[in-house]
Amino acid sequence: MVAEYLLKALLSVVAMLEDAAKFGMDSHSAVNALENIGFELDRMSAPGRQEFAEILERIAASADPAQRGWVRNVPRNLGIDS
């Protein structure tokens, strides 16, 4: 259960970084941060990736319908295979 809350928090950060220009943040810094997140997540083991994908799917299934696609596409958008 803790992992699900952590992943939800991570999704919030990713969403904010993707919209960084709207919030006045330097877009280069935002892209750099997103790349770092992707790099760290890409280091997960196969079982870790499976757990990540399962939790992400649970979050997507319970998300607002307009956000489901975005949630499901986060791994691809970060450059990782989930």
N, C-alpha and C positions, 0 to 999 in steps of 0.2 A: 504494500500500500504506500509506503514511503516513496518508492521509486516512481509511482504514478504522480505524486505531488511534485517531486523533483522534475519530472518530465514536463508537467504543466507549467512550472516556473520557467524552465528552459524555453518552452514554446512562447511564453510571454516576452522573454528577452529577445528571441529571434524575431518575433513580430515587431517589436519596438525598433530593433536594429534595421529591419527591412524598410521601415518607415522613417528612418533617421532624418532624412532631409526635411520632412514635415515638422519635426521637432527641433530643428535648428542644429542638429549634431553634424559634425563633419562627416560627409559621406565616405571619405577614404577610411576614416577610423571605424565606421560601421562595417564596411566591407571587410576590413582587417579582422574585426572581432568575429564576424560570421565565418570567415575562413578558419580562424583558430578553433571555433566551436566544431566546424566540420572536421578539422584535422584530429581533434581529440576523440570525437565520436567514431571516426574511421578506424581508430585503434582498437575498437571493441573486438572481443573474441566472437566466434560464430555463435556460441550460446548467448552471449551478451547482445548480439545483433537480433537474435530471435526474440529475446525478452523485450528489447527495445521496440521491435516491430509489433509485438503483441500488445504492449502497453499503449503504443501510439494508436493502434487500431481501436482499443477501448475508448481512448480519449476522443478519437474522431467520431466514433459511433454515438457518443453522448454529447457531442458538440452541436452547436447551432448548424442547421443544414447548409447555410451559406459558408461556413468555415470548414466543413468536413474535407473538402478537396485540398484546401491549403494545408491542413494538418497532415493529411496522407502524403502530400508532396514535400514535406519538410526534409526528409532524408535525401531525396533526389536534389532538391534545391541547395542543400549543404554539400553536395558532392559525395555522399556516402551511399553505400548499398545497404539497405536495412534488412 
